Amino acid sequence: MTKIARFCLIGAGRAGAVHARNLRRRIKTGELAAIVDANLEAASKLGEEVGIKNLYSDLSTALRSVEFDAVIITTPTFTHAALTMQAAEAGKHVFCEKPMALNLEEADRMITGCRKAGVKLQIGFMRRFDPEFVSAKQHILNGEIGKPVLVKSVGRGPGLPPPWALDRKTGIGFLAEVNSHDFDSLRWLMGDEYSSIYSETAALIRPDLVSTYPGFYDVAAVVAKFRGGGLGFIDGACPVGYGYDARVEVLGTEGVIVVGEIRGTTLHRINRENRVISETFRSWRDRFREGYIGEIEHFIDCIVNDREPAVTGIDGRKALEAVLAAHRSMETGKPVFLPLG
Ligand SMILES: NC(=O)c1ccc[n+]([C@@H]2O[C@H](COP(=O)([O-])OP(=O)(O)OC[C@H]3O[C@@H](n4cnc5c(N)ncnc54)[C@H](O)[C@@H]3O)[C@@H](O)[C@H]2O)c1
């Protein structure tokens, strides 16, 4: 099959490797043309694995050296805005990982920059392409559970995110790094905008990290209210160790939809001591395998057929705004009303 979109991947870390492998092995309509990483060793290691020889330490050199249609930005959050602007100004479509940016000013610049340059901007909320989440949304739209009144989302990560995500100068904590997805899911499944957010956080799993990373927390409870009166709840924790745990429940006036299982398999072992042993999902890579493929295939379709992505910069901004409101609430101990001033 003819490849129809060429990509430059920027950031050869954890998320970058997922997209590179998918483009190489699973996505038939896209081609990986180059890998950029400020750490050339990381680019070389991934390049060797996926058979890419165009390796660069910065986007400027890649832009001068190789032809591509779009970038996939999988670098730390604090670099997203500058890289998006640079790519957009060079006429490249932008797929940017969540959280979109560190603050709303950066998010606005990214949205306006891409709009002015006439390029697509899609944010990496892969849950929106997970077959079960997609099906849940469709059942809601069909009216099968009546009007959604409460969306509850569990989002727990197995291990700590990279150090840059823990440092408040370069990241915004795991409510952004892990639970951005839950903030987006709540809004998407409720089909409404946030009106207020209240959060409580604590450092109970790794309290030792508070001295290294001031403001560090590892458990979070977030209560949200929507404009139409609906309620939301996010249960977040990281690092939980036992696996990657993503479960959502949508209560409607006429029923309930449950998405996700703590178990990562239908295989269970039961031994003579009556012990039941089940595998959990080890990682987000396994749980959302199809979502990561679906979101890039969708992005390619939007580029080729000149369509607006289903997950826009505005969606990225709304999720970021909710994360920032949760942080403000954590600091003030009070509910925070949206939109943020
Ligand atoms: N959608 C998801 O489920 C998911 C999962 C993991 C991470 N992410 C997101 O992906 C992004 C990256 O996270 P990660 O865990 O892969 O990080 P990482 O630390 O594993 O990798 C980041 C890479 O970017 C490189 N880099 C840093 N600054 C750069 C720059 N200016 N130009 C080029 N390369 C640069 C680093 O050298 C590193 O190799 C974050 O926004 C994160 O939230 C999303």
Ligand as a Chemical Component Dictionary entry (heavy atoms), coordinates in Angstrom:
data_LIG
# 
_chem_comp.id                   LIG 
_chem_comp.type                 NON-POLYMER 
_chem_comp.pdbx_formal_charge   0 
_chem_comp.three_letter_code    LIG 
# 
loop_
_chem_comp_atom.comp_id 
_chem_comp_atom.atom_id 
_chem_comp_atom.alt_atom_id 
_chem_comp_atom.type_symbol 
_chem_comp_atom.charge 
_chem_comp_atom.model_Cartn_x 
_chem_comp_atom.model_Cartn_y 
_chem_comp_atom.model_Cartn_z 
_chem_comp_atom.pdbx_ordinal 
LIG N1  N1  N 0  -0.674 9.488  25.665 1  
LIG C1  C1  C 0  -0.062 8.802  26.612 2  
LIG O1  O1  O 0  -0.607 7.848  27.145 3  
LIG C2  C2  C 0  1.318  9.198  27.056 4  
LIG C3  C3  C 0  2.127  8.274  27.721 5  
LIG C4  C4  C 0  3.410  8.686  28.122 6  
LIG C5  C5  C 0  3.825  9.980  27.881 7  
LIG N2  N2  N 1  2.987  10.837 27.237 8  
LIG C6  C6  C 0  3.390  12.239 26.990 9  
LIG O2  O2  O 0  4.455  12.258 26.041 10 
LIG C7  C7  C 0  5.374  13.308 26.338 11 
LIG C8  C8  C 0  6.754  12.706 26.580 12 
LIG O3  O3  O 0  6.698  11.863 27.697 13 
LIG P1  P1  P 0  7.713  10.641 27.860 14 
LIG O4  O4  O 0  7.291  9.927  29.070 15 
LIG O5  O5  O -1 7.823  9.899  26.566 16 
LIG O6  O6  O 0  9.068  11.423 28.139 17 
LIG P2  P2  P 0  10.556 10.873 28.113 18 
LIG O7  O7  O 0  11.299 11.664 29.131 19 
LIG O8  O8  O 0  10.548 9.377  28.202 20 
LIG O9  O9  O 0  11.069 11.238 26.649 21 
LIG C9  C9  C 0  11.213 12.557 26.210 22 
LIG C10 C10 C 0  12.309 12.605 25.152 23 
LIG O10 O10 O 0  12.324 13.927 24.609 24 
LIG C11 C11 C 0  13.689 14.340 24.440 25 
LIG N3  N3  N 0  13.718 15.815 24.421 26 
LIG C12 C12 C 0  13.619 16.676 25.462 27 
LIG N4  N4  N 0  13.599 17.943 25.021 28 
LIG C13 C13 C 0  13.681 17.906 23.677 29 
LIG C14 C14 C 0  13.677 18.895 22.647 30 
LIG N5  N5  N 0  13.561 20.184 22.914 31 
LIG N6  N6  N 0  13.779 18.471 21.358 32 
LIG C15 C15 C 0  13.900 17.173 21.053 33 
LIG N7  N7  N 0  13.901 16.181 21.994 34 
LIG C16 C16 C 0  13.774 16.548 23.279 35 
LIG C17 C17 C 0  14.411 13.702 25.607 36 
LIG O11 O11 O 0  15.800 13.592 25.351 37 
LIG C18 C18 C 0  13.705 12.343 25.712 38 
LIG O12 O12 O 0  14.352 11.349 24.951 39 
LIG C19 C19 C 0  4.779  14.025 27.570 40 
LIG O13 O13 O 0  3.983  15.084 27.152 41 
LIG C20 C20 C 0  3.929  12.937 28.213 42 
LIG O14 O14 O 0  2.886  13.409 29.010 43 
LIG C21 C21 C 0  1.765  10.480 26.810 44 
# 
loop_
_chem_comp_bond.comp_id 
_chem_comp_bond.atom_id_1 
_chem_comp_bond.atom_id_2 
_chem_comp_bond.value_order 
_chem_comp_bond.pdbx_ordinal 
LIG N1  C1  SING 1  
LIG C1  O1  DOUB 2  
LIG C1  C2  SING 3  
LIG C2  C3  SING 4  
LIG C2  C21 DOUB 5  
LIG C3  C4  DOUB 6  
LIG C4  C5  SING 7  
LIG C5  N2  DOUB 8  
LIG N2  C6  SING 9  
LIG N2  C21 SING 10 
LIG C6  O2  SING 11 
LIG C6  C20 SING 12 
LIG O2  C7  SING 13 
LIG C7  C8  SING 14 
LIG C7  C19 SING 15 
LIG C8  O3  SING 16 
LIG O3  P1  SING 17 
LIG P1  O4  DOUB 18 
LIG P1  O5  SING 19 
LIG P1  O6  SING 20 
LIG O6  P2  SING 21 
LIG P2  O7  DOUB 22 
LIG P2  O8  SING 23 
LIG P2  O9  SING 24 
LIG O9  C9  SING 25 
LIG C9  C10 SING 26 
LIG C10 O10 SING 27 
LIG C10 C18 SING 28 
LIG O10 C11 SING 29 
LIG C11 N3  SING 30 
LIG C11 C17 SING 31 
LIG N3  C12 SING 32 
LIG N3  C16 SING 33 
LIG C12 N4  DOUB 34 
LIG N4  C13 SING 35 
LIG C13 C14 SING 36 
LIG C13 C16 DOUB 37 
LIG C14 N5  SING 38 
LIG C14 N6  DOUB 39 
LIG N6  C15 SING 40 
LIG C15 N7  DOUB 41 
LIG N7  C16 SING 42 
LIG C17 O11 SING 43 
LIG C17 C18 SING 44 
LIG C18 O12 SING 45 
LIG C19 O13 SING 46 
LIG C19 C20 SING 47 
LIG C20 O14 SING 48 
# 
